Amino acid sequence: MEKITESSSFYRNLEEMDVPTLLQNINQEDQTVPLAVQKAIPSIAALVEAIVERMQQGGRLFYIGAGTSGRLGVLDASEIPPTFGAPPDWVIGLIAGGDRALRTPVEHAEDNLQQAWTDLKQWQINAQDLVVGIAASGATPYVVEGLKSCRENGIATGCISCNPGAPILEAADYPVLVVVGPEFVTGSTRMKAGTAQKLVLNMISTSVMIRLGRVKDNKMVDMLLSNEKLIDRGANMIVQASGMEYNQARQLLLRFGNVRAALQAIGGM
């Protein structure tokens, strides 16, 4: 299979470019990514709707990936509890090689054909859940074989990839293909492909949480109050919704633990 993500860069002799030229060229390539993502919106929508349907019935969303793709999945999953106040087991990110691979590459972890299914079984994966494989190349064994095992066990699958004709697309019930073309540095899929994956993950998880009722109007009313910035943000939400004085709103927020509960207590929701 010819991999677009491994195709030679449109740019030559990078080491001879000065810094402003390097930055301009990288930025020029980056600007093509949102347009590529836009073309994939229909398939992203189908995946989001499938996730919402399962999560409304008690299912969970899993991400599986290796390298940059795996790290992006773990990142997206880790941001759901603080942002939306959701339980930590609603969205789960798994990376080939385990948590150690978040910081240090684990040799050949992505080549293990059975490990993804082993990792998923540790979470008692079942037919209510949906598993999204993330792989820029679309051929990562850990991810592709993981999705195949899910399908064999009646578990719905999705994927995010950047290569047309990739094996992962056949292994996914809800495939998302974002064709970003060759990287600025040949084969460095942490660049445009990684950016595309990050954008799609943002779209998926944010849309899912909104559809599950974790956002009111345009506000994160269930966010965790884990630092002063978020406490201040929450107090200002209450001020805007109720007209209450700031210090009173802050006290109310700290008493009830989140914006939603505070507003419900005063009949503001």
ABEGO torsion letter per residue (X at the ends): XBBAAABBBABBGAAABBAAAAAAAAAAAAAAAAAAAAAAAAAAAAAAAAAAAAAAAGBBBBBBBBEAAAAAAAAAAAAAAAAAGBBAAABBBBBBGEAAAAABBBBGAAABAAAAAAAAAAAGBBAABBBBBBBAAGABAAAAAAAAAAAAAGBBBBBBBABBGBAAAAABABBBBBBAEBBABBGBAABAAAAAAAAAAAAAAAAAAAAAGABBEABBAABBBABAAAAAAAAAAAAAAAGBBAAAAAAAAAAAGBAAAAAAAAGAX
